[in-house]
Amino acid sequence: MRRLLRVEGAKKTPFINRDAHRNFRVAIIVSGVRCIITYLLIPILVPIVGFAGVVAAPLGIALCLVAGVNGVVSVRRFWISDYRGKWMYTWFILFVFLVLAISIVADVARIVSPA
């Protein structure tokens, strides 16, 4: 796993655990915001604002990508710091990545399919 994440020989800093937790929180918050926008706000606003459907899929993809990048950064930091819960977090973030991938595929399908 260390080779895959390219953290072998990475320098530990005193703040690496704090940074790893912060990036984890950001990834989860971005995923939550994406869910709120995608599954709550857009279905309510689409009938009111006609163009919201055009913005929904690209916005969902962008939020998924931001959450994914933050997830990778936090996993790397957990592994660099040799955090005791690194394997549990790695499995959790893999599940989050699966959900994000499914969401991206659905959004891309929504963009390319004729309305």
Helices and strands as residue ranges (DSSP letters): H 2-5, H 16-36, I 37-41, H 42-48, H 52-80, H 86-112
